[in-house]
Amino acid sequence: DTAVSQTPKYLVTQMGNDKSIKCEQNLGHDTMYWYKQDSKKFLKIMFSYNNKELIINETVPNRFSPKSPDKAHLNLHINSLELGDSAVYFCASSQDEATSRGYTFGSGTRLTVV
Amino acid sequence: AQSVTQLDSQVPVFEEAPVELRCNYSSSVSVYLFWYVQYPNQGLQLLLKYLSGSTLVKGINGFEAEFNKSQTSFHLRKPSVHISDTAEYFCAVSKEYGNKLVFGAGTILRVKS
């Protein structure tokens, strides 16, 4: 009964390819996020959606495009992958936009671009 | 904007010893503060949070943290650690009523027997 599940867990791909990471939550939460954790373990927010609407869009290359078909899903599509995109990508959800309730994180997708 | 500094990248400690992981934040407005733990190959899990009220906050697994507004700190403590506490710990901040969590760089806690 995974609360926030991401697929795939590992992704190895060549530069220039297009790939997607999927995220689903079964908690009934309204808000979902994508965070990127780089090689130095810095966690940076990329996007957040509340009830399928884009709320936060940090300074992220437009090669990254989030898509939320419904409030339980937030997928991340990456075009023309570059070496610098290698990182662990975490999906998270929260009951609403308020940080006060805390986030529930998925176990991450380790993307390696070669 | 808010930011977080975790002063130690790694903290080695022997089992049953006390530990303190340090966190300082920067903000011009009131904040919420959080500690998350990440076990190997897992996502982050909320340990505890400070929103308002008592400055001493107790969390899961015997951890506690104290909010110190004058020192802009939110250090995490445990009086006696176990091997199973070995993990990476992240401090995070958001502005009060905010919608974005900003994380520190993490502190790896290594508990040795």
Interface residues (C-beta under 8 A of the other chain):
Chain A: V4 T31 Y35 K40 K41 F42 L43 K44 I45 S48 I55 I56 F90 A92 E97 A98 T99 S100 G102 Y103 T104 F105 G106 S107 G108
Chain B: Y32 F34 Y36 N41 Q42 G43 L44 Q45 L46 K49 L51 E88 F90 S94 Y97 G98 N99 K100 L101 V102 F103 A105 G106
